[in-house]
Amino acid sequence: MSKTQSSAAQQNSKPAANNLEAFWMPFSANRQFKAAPRMFVAAKDMHYTTDDGRQVLDATAGLWCCNIGHARPKVVKAVQKQIEELDYAPAFQMGHPKVFELASRVATLMPGTLDHVFFTNSGSESVDTALKIALAYHNVRGQAGRTRLIGRERGYHGVGFGGISVGGIVNNRKFFGSLLNGVDHLPHTHNLKENAYSKGIPNWGAHLADELEKIVALHGAETIAAVIVEPVAGSTGVLLPPKGYLQKLREICTRHGILLIFDEVITAFGRCGNAATAAEIFGVQPDIITMAKGLTAGTIPMGAVAVDKKIYDAFMNGPEGAIELFHGYTYSGHPVAAAAGLATLDTYQEEGLFQRSAELAPYWENALHALKGLPHIIDIRNIGLIGAIEMEGIPGKPTARAFEAFLQCFEKGLLIRTTGDTIALSPPLIISKPQIDEIFSTLSTVIKKLA
Ligand SMILES: Cc1ncc(COP(=O)(O)O)c(C=O)c1O
């Protein structure tokens, strides 16, 4: 297709099937991919179909999002119906019934008094929204000096400027200038010497939360707005919170009037066991929870931020006609996404999927830890239906060994995800025990043959 053809002529003709150049793929090795593409053309339940007609077992729920499996009938029908009935409604100063219903449903799934829900379109937007709400909350209460945000080393909070500023993954930050001012970081909690091969949450490391006291002493509590952490850090390679660690963070934040934000973009909706949130699993009450992914099971983009009643109430002052929060997106609470969200929540409930996640967890744990002793493996970690296999990197070629495992698994009909030299697994919650066996048998075959 020549660039000189008119746009009308271009619209009437199909793009050349083999032209992969125009699409700049996110978080991908573009040149390597385009030289040897891996394409999915369909998905159903636990499987993807490739363009050459192969079935691939989904051990990653897409990107940690398709928790109910693929193309589930209730969601498909709800989306089809909604787009016919009301395709879009303005998000500002107008409403539509489903977004109110979804907010109420999400609020009932949240722990404690996280009673109010702000909608976004992604995890990154949820994080930036949560950080802005935290700053504005202190501002409207007359504590405008609380502007500092505290994240954690190795944290992943999406790719907005807020998220990469509080995040702690070096490559996600270093190319992008000076980021937000006034951000500090807690140390990460990963320690192979102390915690390798822990099953579930590790014993060692609660004291690392005390580092927050040092940060408070350094800057002054009156300058700190919020601490944000993933209860289980996912994208950085599945790092579990040491026993008592999140409780300590909660205590220190409460003592100093600092808001605690749990970024539950991957941990929410049954991923960690029989509860909608990891907060509930760990018994720690944050002030704000960010979500996305499992909210619509990856079908239609949608994120959400659940905030404590005290935060919402602090904004509901001033003249009745005044806008209380100067923030929002054109697609906040999009009708089609709201319909997908409601149908997804119905599916979790009707199929008892959070409970199923908890019931399968011991089987998952045993099958995963049975890989111990295979070549290259230096740690195995798990909680709920999350698993991680950390491998020793090839000297001078970090990430290469895990990526080779990814390629070989794909050839053998298994989709895994790798981050650094860690294989991260997070299957849809509808997975069966034979499918769990299939994942680990394929992985075992592949890992044994890795260089
Ligand atoms: C904890 C966490 N926060 C935020 C995000 C960003 O979500 P999105 O890619 O939808 O912007 C992710 C994505 O993996 C995540 O794991």
The ligand as a Gaussian input file, in Angstrom:
#p B3LYP/6-31G(d) Opt

LIG

0 1
 C       -0.080000      -3.546000      40.380000
 C       -0.344000      -2.927000      39.042000
 N       -0.700000      -1.639000      38.969000
 C       -0.957000      -1.043000      37.797000
 C       -0.871000      -1.746000      36.624000
 C       -1.129000      -1.055000      35.330000
 O       -2.292000      -1.489000      34.740000
 P       -2.591000      -1.128000      33.197000
 O       -1.616000      -1.884000      32.381000
 O       -4.023000      -1.565000      33.031000
 O       -2.453000       0.349000      33.066000
 C       -0.509000      -3.086000      36.642000
 C       -0.393000      -3.867000      35.401000
 O        0.064000      -4.979000      35.359000
 C       -0.227000      -3.705000      37.885000
 O        0.168000      -4.983000      37.965000

